[in-house]
Amino acid sequence: MSYTTVPTLAYYKMRGLAQPMRLMLKYSDVKFNDKHYGNVDVDNVPEFRADWMKVKFTLGLDFPNLPYYMDGPIKVTQSNAIMRYLARKHGLVATDETGLVRQDMAEQQLVDIRYQFILGLVFATDFETVKVKYLAETLPKLLDELSRFLGTRQWFTGNEVNYVDFLAYEVLDWFRLFSPETVNKYQNLVQFLTRFESLPAIKAYMKSPEFISWPLLGGYAPWGYKK
């Protein structure tokens, strides 16, 4: 079902959790309002979130949070729920049991990786110390597993683009920014990144002024804000 109003995807003006959704919408040729809250330049969380907190409980959201997606009467929060809603609506879900199993496993693995990277490393109190171990042990193990899972496939669930590919692109691109020399050891993952960026709609979006290439996180983050 389509609605007459232009949908809104709301988040902060950074990549964060919303970037895979922006990529999905652009790939699906959906005109949407990319709404931004807060000031990513500030280095304290209360000020960063101030604009959002003023309206958080006034929007009729069941579980008020960012990102949120409003599509006519549909109001969705929780990033995975938004991704799945967009995937169903725009035909970016697997269509057979094998694909569905791969889709579900890949989604959960990628979400876990992102969560552990942000909370377990980026916001670790001893970031520099944890970073050394992460680069030496954790990141190679994670990339080994993703590389094996992808194998010789074009996309993570097979030969058709799936919503988990948008999440995979974002996770792998963050890792490429974090440690390009590590990611570059995995030829099939590098080819995946190139293949994704070569999709006509994605390529056009990345060249447009709308595209947010940086920052990944806000000014309060020890990595992902300052270059």
C-alpha positions as CSV (number, residue, x, y, z in Angstrom):
1,M,0.0,0.0,0.0
2,S,1.3,3.5,-0.8
3,Y,0.3,6.7,0.9
4,T,-0.1,10.2,-0.5
5,T,2.2,11.9,2.0
6,V,5.9,11.9,1.6
7,P,7.4,9.5,4.3
8,T,9.8,10.8,6.9
9,L,13.0,9.2,8.2
10,A,14.2,11.0,11.3
11,Y,17.6,10.7,12.9
12,Y,20.6,12.9,13.6
13,K,22.7,14.4,10.8
14,M,25.2,11.5,10.8
15,R,25.3,8.0,9.4
16,G,24.8,6.2,12.7
17,L,21.9,3.7,12.7
18,A,19.9,5.4,9.9
19,Q,22.3,5.2,6.9
20,P,21.2,1.7,5.8
21,M,17.6,3.0,5.7
22,R,18.6,6.0,3.6
23,L,20.4,3.7,1.2
24,M,17.4,1.4,1.0
25,L,15.0,4.3,0.3
26,K,17.3,5.7,-2.4
27,Y,17.8,2.3,-4.0
28,S,14.0,1.9,-4.0
29,D,13.5,5.4,-5.6
30,V,11.4,6.6,-2.7
31,K,11.1,10.3,-2.2
32,F,11.3,10.9,1.6
33,N,12.0,13.6,4.1
34,D,15.4,13.0,5.7
35,K,14.8,14.8,8.9
36,H,17.6,15.6,11.3
37,Y,17.6,16.4,15.0
38,G,20.3,17.8,17.2
39,N,23.8,19.3,16.6
40,V,26.4,16.6,15.9
41,D,29.2,19.1,16.6
42,V,28.6,19.2,20.3
43,D,30.6,16.9,22.5
44,N,28.1,16.2,25.3
45,V,25.1,13.9,25.0
46,P,22.4,16.0,26.7
47,E,23.0,19.0,24.4
48,F,23.3,16.7,21.4
49,R,19.9,15.2,22.1
50,A,18.2,18.3,23.3
51,D,16.1,19.0,20.1
52,W,14.9,15.4,20.1
53,M,14.0,15.3,23.7
54,K,11.7,18.3,23.3
55,V,9.5,16.3,20.9
56,K,10.2,12.7,21.8
57,F,6.9,12.0,23.5
58,T,4.7,14.2,21.3
59,L,4.8,12.2,18.0
60,G,2.5,9.3,18.8
61,L,5.3,6.7,18.7
62,D,4.7,3.5,20.5
63,F,8.3,3.3,21.6
64,P,9.7,6.8,21.2
65,N,13.2,6.6,19.8
66,L,15.5,7.5,16.9
67,P,15.5,6.6,14.1
68,Y,11.8,6.7,13.4
69,Y,10.0,6.2,10.1
70,M,6.6,7.7,9.4
71,D,4.7,6.5,6.2
72,G,1.2,7.8,6.2
73,P,-0.5,6.2,9.3
74,I,2.4,3.8,9.8
75,K,4.9,4.9,12.6
76,V,7.8,2.7,13.1
77,T,10.8,2.8,15.6
78,Q,13.6,0.4,16.3
79,S,16.1,0.3,13.5
80,N,15.6,-3.4,12.7
81,A,11.9,-3.0,12.5
82,I,12.3,-0.1,10.1
83,M,14.6,-2.1,7.9
84,R,12.2,-5.0,7.8
85,Y,9.2,-2.7,7.0
86,L,11.1,-1.1,4.1
87,A,12.3,-4.5,2.9
88,R,8.8,-6.0,2.8
89,K,7.3,-2.9,1.1
90,H,10.0,-2.6,-1.5
91,G,10.7,-6.2,-2.3
92,L,14.1,-6.5,-0.6
93,V,13.4,-9.8,1.3
94,A,14.3,-13.3,0.5
95,T,11.7,-15.4,-1.3
96,D,12.7,-19.0,-0.4
97,E,13.5,-20.8,2.9
98,T,17.2,-21.0,2.2
99,G,17.4,-17.3,1.5
100,L,15.2,-16.4,4.5
101,V,17.5,-18.4,6.8
102,R,20.6,-16.7,5.4
103,Q,18.8,-13.3,5.7
104,D,17.8,-13.8,9.3
105,M,21.3,-15.1,10.4
106,A,23.1,-12.3,8.5
107,E,20.9,-9.6,10.0
108,Q,21.4,-10.7,13.5
109,Q,25.2,-11.2,13.1
110,L,25.6,-7.8,11.5
111,V,23.5,-6.1,14.2
112,D,25.6,-7.9,16.9
113,I,28.9,-6.8,15.2
114,R,27.7,-3.2,15.0
115,Y,26.5,-3.1,18.6
116,Q,29.7,-4.6,19.9
117,F,31.9,-2.3,17.8
118,I,30.1,0.8,19.0
119,L,29.6,0.0,22.7
120,G,32.4,-2.5,23.2
121,L,35.1,-0.5,21.4
122,V,34.3,3.0,20.4
123,F,32.8,3.9,23.8
124,A,35.2,1.8,25.9
125,T,36.8,3.8,28.7
126,D,40.2,2.6,27.5
127,F,39.6,2.9,23.8
128,E,43.2,3.0,22.7
129,T,44.0,-0.2,24.6
130,V,40.9,-2.1,23.5
131,K,41.5,-0.9,19.9
132,V,44.8,-2.7,19.7
133,K,43.3,-6.0,20.7
134,Y,40.2,-5.5,18.5
135,L,42.4,-4.9,15.4
136,A,44.7,-7.9,16.2
137,E,42.1,-10.5,17.2
138,T,38.4,-9.5,17.0
139,L,38.2,-7.8,13.6
140,P,40.0,-10.5,11.6
141,K,37.8,-13.2,13.2
142,L,34.6,-11.3,12.3
143,L,35.8,-10.6,8.7
144,D,36.9,-14.2,8.3
145,E,33.3,-15.3,9.2
146,L,31.6,-12.7,6.9
147,S,33.9,-13.6,4.1
148,R,33.2,-17.3,4.4
149,F,29.4,-16.6,4.6
150,L,29.4,-14.5,1.5
151,G,31.6,-16.9,-0.4
152,T,31.3,-16.4,-4.2
153,R,27.8,-15.0,-4.0
154,Q,27.0,-11.6,-5.4
155,W,25.0,-10.7,-2.3
156,F,24.7,-12.0,1.2
157,T,21.5,-14.1,0.6
158,G,22.3,-15.1,-3.0
159,N,22.0,-13.4,-6.4
160,E,19.5,-10.7,-5.5
161,V,20.0,-7.6,-3.4
162,N,18.4,-8.0,0.0
163,Y,17.9,-5.6,2.9
164,V,20.8,-7.2,4.8
165,D,23.2,-6.1,2.1
166,F,22.5,-2.5,3.0
167,L,23.3,-3.3,6.6
168,A,26.4,-5.3,5.5
169,Y,27.6,-2.4,3.4
170,E,27.4,0.0,6.2
171,V,29.2,-2.3,8.7
172,L,31.9,-3.2,6.3
173,D,32.4,0.5,5.2
174,W,32.8,1.5,8.8
175,F,35.5,-1.2,9.2
176,R,37.1,0.0,6.0
177,L,37.3,3.5,7.5
178,F,38.5,2.1,10.8
179,S,41.2,-0.2,9.3
180,P,41.4,-0.3,5.5
181,E,44.4,-2.5,5.5
182,T,42.5,-5.2,7.4
183,V,39.4,-5.1,5.1
184,N,41.5,-5.1,2.0
185,K,42.8,-8.6,2.8
186,Y,39.3,-10.0,2.0
187,Q,38.9,-9.8,-1.8
188,N,35.2,-10.9,-1.8
189,L,34.3,-8.3,0.8
190,V,36.1,-5.6,-1.1
191,Q,34.3,-6.7,-4.3
192,F,31.0,-6.6,-2.4
193,L,31.6,-3.0,-1.4
194,T,32.5,-2.1,-4.9
195,R,29.5,-3.9,-6.3
196,F,27.2,-2.2,-3.9
197,E,28.6,1.3,-4.6
198,S,28.2,0.6,-8.4
199,L,24.4,0.1,-8.2
200,P,23.2,3.1,-10.3
201,A,20.8,4.5,-7.6
202,I,23.4,4.1,-4.9
203,K,26.1,5.6,-7.1
204,A,24.0,8.6,-7.9
205,Y,23.0,9.1,-4.2
206,M,26.6,9.0,-3.1
207,K,27.5,11.8,-5.5
208,S,24.6,14.0,-4.4
209,P,24.7,16.7,-1.8
210,E,22.1,14.8,0.3
211,F,24.5,12.0,1.0
212,I,26.1,11.9,4.4
213,S,29.6,10.4,4.1
214,W,30.8,11.7,7.5
215,P,30.4,11.8,10.5
216,L,29.5,8.3,11.5
217,L,28.8,9.4,15.0
218,G,28.4,12.6,17.0
219,G,31.0,14.9,18.5
220,Y,30.8,13.0,21.8
221,A,32.4,9.9,20.2
222,P,36.1,9.2,20.5
223,W,36.1,7.7,16.9
224,G,33.8,8.3,14.0
225,Y,33.5,12.1,14.3
226,K,36.9,13.7,14.1
227,K,39.0,12.6,11.1
